[in-house]
Amino acid sequence: MRAGDVPGAAGDAVPGGGEVVLGLDLARPSDALVGYAFNAAASRGAALRVVHGWSAGAGHGGSGSASAAPGPGGGPSRPGTPPLTGVLRPWRDMYAEVPVAEQCVVGSPGEHLAEAARGASLLVVGRRVRHAALGAHIGPVAHAVLRHCAAPVAVVPHA
């Protein structure tokens, strides 16, 4: 997938605008979501910051909201998920002009994303496509960032 292949991801350059921030769930990484974020960053001439966060439960290091800096292989991640660096590798190859920073955090993903998007030109989050006629059609993370993020937010539907 190349710049221009993802509909709607192009955006006007924001004067003094910042990076594009992507909230990524490594348990269900979506090509549509990652492609949208890389394309948005490329079209803006901006850097991309990819934030992976989760709420740690008992036995997984506690439940605070401490940040964890990524180490070799993408840093800490939720048990049973692929490392962030591995998920992003093919996208970095396709969008070599886009500088990418990885950030793994423990705590409320919605709060971390709203904080990470301060000064950003765009925050990109996903929502799984639901086929039920009734009920919420966005998840708790998308809902939280829509309520609390000052930056523009793109919610990308995916399978």
C-alpha positions as CSV (number, residue, x, y, z in Angstrom):
1,M,0.0,0.0,0.0
2,R,1.4,3.4,-1.0
3,A,0.5,7.0,-0.3
4,G,-2.8,7.7,-2.0
5,D,-4.0,4.0,-1.7
6,V,-6.0,4.7,1.5
7,P,-9.1,6.8,0.7
8,G,-9.6,9.9,2.9
9,A,-6.2,9.8,4.6
10,A,-4.8,12.8,2.8
11,G,-4.9,16.0,4.8
12,D,-3.8,19.6,4.4
13,A,-0.6,20.5,6.1
14,V,-1.3,22.0,9.5
15,P,0.7,25.3,10.1
16,G,3.1,24.4,12.9
17,G,1.3,21.1,13.0
18,G,2.7,18.1,14.8
19,E,3.0,14.4,14.2
20,V,0.3,11.9,13.5
21,V,-0.4,9.6,16.4
22,L,-1.7,6.0,15.9
23,G,-3.3,4.0,18.7
24,L,-2.6,0.4,17.9
25,D,-4.0,-2.8,19.6
26,L,-1.4,-5.4,18.9
27,A,-3.9,-8.2,19.7
28,R,-5.7,-7.2,16.5
29,P,-3.4,-5.1,14.3
30,S,-5.3,-3.9,11.2
31,D,-3.7,-3.2,7.8
32,A,-6.5,-0.7,7.1
33,L,-5.8,1.2,10.3
34,V,-2.0,1.2,10.1
35,G,-2.1,2.0,6.4
36,Y,-4.4,5.0,7.1
37,A,-2.0,6.4,9.7
38,F,1.1,5.9,7.6
39,N,-0.6,7.5,4.6
40,A,-1.8,10.5,6.7
41,A,1.7,11.0,8.0
42,A,3.2,10.8,4.6
43,S,0.7,13.2,3.0
44,R,1.4,15.7,5.8
45,G,5.1,15.3,5.7
46,A,4.8,14.5,9.4
47,A,6.3,11.9,11.8
48,L,4.2,9.0,13.0
49,R,4.1,8.0,16.7
50,V,2.6,4.6,17.3
51,V,1.2,4.1,20.8
52,H,0.4,0.6,22.0
53,G,-1.3,0.5,25.4
54,W,-3.1,-1.8,27.7
55,S,-4.4,-2.1,31.2
56,A,-2.3,-4.5,33.1
57,G,-4.0,-6.8,35.5
58,A,-2.8,-8.7,38.5
59,G,0.2,-10.8,37.7
60,H,1.2,-8.5,34.7
61,G,3.2,-5.9,36.6
62,G,0.4,-4.1,38.5
63,S,-2.2,-1.6,37.3
64,G,-0.6,1.8,37.4
65,S,-0.5,4.2,34.5
66,A,3.3,4.1,34.2
67,S,4.8,4.5,30.7
68,A,7.2,1.9,29.4
69,A,9.7,3.0,26.8
70,P,10.1,0.5,24.0
71,G,13.3,-1.6,24.1
72,P,14.7,-4.0,21.6
73,G,12.0,-5.6,19.5
74,G,9.4,-3.0,20.3
75,G,9.4,-3.0,24.0
76,P,7.0,-4.6,26.4
77,S,3.6,-5.7,25.1
78,R,0.6,-7.6,26.4
79,P,1.4,-11.3,26.8
80,G,0.5,-13.2,23.7
81,T,0.8,-10.2,21.3
82,P,3.4,-9.6,18.6
83,P,6.1,-7.0,19.3
84,L,5.3,-3.5,18.0
85,T,8.5,-3.3,15.9
86,G,7.6,-6.5,14.0
87,V,4.1,-5.3,13.2
88,L,5.4,-2.0,11.8
89,R,8.4,-3.4,9.9
90,P,6.6,-3.8,6.5
91,W,5.0,-0.4,6.8
92,R,8.3,1.3,7.6
93,D,9.7,-0.3,4.4
94,M,6.7,1.0,2.3
95,Y,6.8,4.4,3.8
96,A,10.6,4.9,4.3
97,E,10.2,8.7,4.3
98,V,8.0,8.7,7.4
99,P,9.9,8.9,10.7
100,V,8.3,6.5,13.2
101,A,8.5,6.5,17.0
102,E,7.2,3.6,19.1
103,Q,5.6,4.0,22.5
104,C,4.4,1.2,24.7
105,V,2.4,2.2,27.8
106,V,0.6,0.5,30.6
107,G,-2.6,2.1,32.0
108,S,-5.7,3.6,30.4
109,P,-5.1,3.5,26.6
110,G,-7.6,6.3,26.0
111,E,-5.9,8.6,28.5
112,H,-2.5,7.8,27.1
113,L,-3.6,8.5,23.5
114,A,-5.3,11.8,24.4
115,E,-2.0,12.8,26.1
116,A,0.2,11.6,23.3
117,A,-1.9,13.6,20.8
118,R,-1.4,17.0,22.4
119,G,0.0,19.1,19.6
120,A,-0.6,16.4,17.1
121,S,-2.1,17.1,13.7
122,L,-4.2,13.9,13.8
123,L,-4.9,11.0,16.2
124,V,-5.9,7.7,14.4
125,V,-7.7,5.0,16.2
126,G,-9.7,2.0,15.0
127,R,-13.0,0.5,15.7
128,R,-14.0,-3.1,14.8
129,V,-16.9,-3.3,12.4
130,R,-20.0,-4.6,14.3
131,H,-23.0,-5.9,12.5
132,A,-25.5,-5.6,15.3
133,A,-28.3,-3.0,14.7
134,L,-28.4,-1.9,18.3
135,G,-25.7,-1.0,20.8
136,A,-22.5,1.0,20.7
137,H,-20.5,0.8,17.5
138,I,-17.3,2.2,18.9
139,G,-15.2,0.7,21.7
140,P,-14.1,2.3,25.0
141,V,-10.8,3.6,23.7
142,A,-12.3,5.4,20.6
143,H,-15.0,6.7,22.9
144,A,-12.5,8.1,25.4
145,V,-10.4,9.8,22.8
146,L,-13.4,11.4,21.1
147,R,-14.4,12.9,24.4
148,H,-11.0,14.0,25.7
149,C,-8.6,14.6,22.8
150,A,-8.0,18.1,21.6
151,A,-6.5,17.0,18.2
152,P,-8.6,15.9,15.3
153,V,-9.4,12.2,15.5
154,A,-9.9,9.7,12.7
155,V,-11.8,6.6,13.6
156,V,-11.0,3.9,11.1
157,P,-13.4,0.9,10.8
158,H,-11.7,-2.5,10.4
159,A,-12.5,-6.2,10.6
